[in-house]
Amino acid sequence: MQTKHFVTDPKHLVEASLKSLCLVQPDLTLDIENKTIYSPKRKDGVSQVSIISGGGAGHEPSFTGFVGDGLLSAAVSGSVFASPSSRQVLNAIENVDASKGVLVTVMRYTGDVLNFGVALEKARARNPDMKIEMLVVGDDVAVTRSRAGKVGRRGIAGTVLVHKVTGAMAAAGFGLDDTVRVGQLAAKNLVSVGVSLNRVHVPGRPVESDIEKTPGSDDIELGMGIHNETGCGRRNGTDAEAPSIVKEMLQQLLDSNDHDRNYLPQKTPEMVLLVNNLGALSVLELGAIVTEVAEQLQRDYKVKVVRLYAGTFMTSLDGPGFSISLLNVVETGVSKSLIELLDAPSNARGWSSLTTQGESTKRQNGTSAQITKPDNEGETQADQLAYDADLVDSRLRAGLKAVIDSEPEVTKYDDIVGDGDCGTTLKRGAEAILNQIAKTPPTGVIALLSLITSTVEDTMDGTSGALYSIFLNSLLHHVKLAANQASAADTTFWKKALSAALSALSKYTPAQVGDRTMMDALIPFAETLRSTGDLRAASSAAQEGATKTKDMRPALGRTVYIGDEDAWLGKIPDPGAYGLSKFFEGLSST
């Protein structure tokens, strides 16, 4: 595992990489504040369906490298291995041409689905006439049906083929309904699996936890996720050499008798093959693997590969591995065949070398263009609810400080059962709220909640950031409505507000008590507060709920993919539930 980097600040790393895209392709537009790349308008002035995608940084050229003619209209980047916030995505939605409709395409990771979903719902609410749809792609077969449960398949490199097909549909003038339908058809007929020689190290993070999980010197990891998630097994010796490992990977992709992994409706005689470099394989070695895959497909499965794409499409930073994706060649039901859509031209650098250089604009060095931003919500509403400002302030500060102090412990837990960013995400949000309160002290309940909500949206990414944003936006909405009928923000007021926010959150996540998520702390807190009106009792219920997660097998979240439960079951609580319980503990301590 490579632990040395030329750029060690992950924030600077992501922003500098985005700027480079506009340096090499000057017709692109960069909104650096929202980490979003936009394609230029069509030179013929014709409107088309706009396609937006994105996800965590670290998978380049996905997704920002696929912005261009015939592919994406915009791509939104999060921090390394963390989804962008809903606020970033909403900016993108409101800055593309929506006259023919908008397609939002995401890989199936909880944080991406939630954050992009929140933005989509907000966009619909703000503009009821907008036609906008979401397409979620999950193509990874490494995690079996029984193992994936409610979560479903992860999205990996095969997603690029869905982008290409839908991008070509939009460029050819097809409407939103047809574009979505053909995109769904491609996703349904798509399977992928990956393998890696080693884990990767995220710049700026401690290396100890990654080293602990590193495969042995002779081992490779089959089915390893693109965020360092543990795979479905390790192989060594001759089983780890190309002929054997490719054979096993193709079995997982194509064995119709493997009912736990057989995701293809059927295997068509003709297929599209994509062999993807996860970041660090030499061109020489990737070439040998491409040959091995193609020969085994023809010899053992009688598959005719009608299009073969080999190269670097979706990375895991500098992952020393590769993935195989197979796409059935099926009828599209429109005047363009699947192959014609894949063959359609695109100048996006991530798909192929530029055939024509975009005309340079007056922007220099990838500087930001003028981007419209959503208005801040709720800040002008009269805020006359009576409340004990000193008590609320002291409790909030105590809760946030408890979150900050718990970061090392939460990070340690998440290094074992997640991807290691839960603690730093919570700490970043808590510190930012404290800074904003000090900078602009709120003058009422609505102003305080507005400040907290907007700060969380700006500073907390990933799954937890999306869940908190949904919950807080709903809480703020209810408080604004209830403020017209209530005179004081008392316990009864907050009990009703919490119930309304929980109800809204349930529309975006199926998580309940027992699924080993932050809901194991949040729901007991809200229910106990609702039934007793006692903040300390509610906090104790949240702490008890978080502790119980130690003995729970995960039903949702990234832990589902990690496996090796016997190593941590009964010892490690869910990091999100534990971190939230610490906030409630601090909140009730004064």
Buried (B, 14 or more C-beta within 10 A) or exposed (E): BBEEBEEEEBEEBBBEBBBBBBEEBBBBBBBBEBBBBBBBBEEEEEEBBBBBBBBBBBBBBBBBBBBBBBBBBBBBBBBBBBBBBBBBBBBBBBBBBBEBBBBBBBBBBBBBBBBBBBBBBBBBEBEEEBBBBBBBBBBBBBBBBEBBBEBBBBBBBBBBBBBBBBBBBBBBEBBBEBBBBBBBBBBBBBBBBBBBBBBBBBBBBBEEBBEEBBBEEEBBBBBBBBBBBBBBBBBEEEBBEBEEBBBBBBBBBBBEEBEEBBBBEEBBEBBBBBBBBBBBBEEEBBEEBBBBBBEBBEEEBEBEBBBBBBBBBBBBBBBBBBBBBBBBBBEBEBEBEBBBBBEBEBBBBBBEEBEEEBEEEEBEEBEBBEBEBBEEBBEEBEBEBEBEBEEBBBBBBBBBBBBBEBBEBBBBBBBBBBBBBBBBBBBBBBBBBBEBBEEEEBEBBBBBBBBBBBBBBBBBBBBBBBBBBBBBBBBBBBBBEBBEEBEEBBBEBBBBBBBBBBEBBBEBBEBEBBBBBBBBBBBBBBBBBBEBBBBBBBBBBBBBBBBBBBEBEBBBBBBBBBBEBEEBBEEBBBBBBBBBBBBBBBBBBE
